[in-house]
Amino acid sequence: VKKFQALLEKKSSDSCDHLKRTIEALKRRNEKEKRDAEKEISHYKQASEEAIRSAKSRVASLHKEVEAAKARFLENLKKIKDQNDAAGLEACKEAHMKEVEELVRKSNRKYREM
């Protein structure tokens, strides 16, 4: 009986030791998985922050391009307006000169007639 009782205690002790080792192994595995998950989260966080910075940089760059294009457009528009104004002035000048020439001809005719 004592032999049997000692064997049971040994079995119980072995089972307890086995359970303790299993629990410790599970704890270590859990800690490793937790560290791995934290590393992965950190990696994705850094990647998303980098993507956000990159997108903000592209938006800023595009904004600068839009502003430059807007400035070029306004400059070209002003040039066209100035050209149109100059063409309009030239057309007015030509019309005025023709009118003056016509008046001079009429005046010369009247002078000759006199």
Summary of the structure (lengths in Angstrom):
residues: 114
radius of gyration: 48.2
end to end distance: 164.8
largest distance: 164.8
contacts: 221
relative contact order: 0.03
helix: 98%
strand: 0%
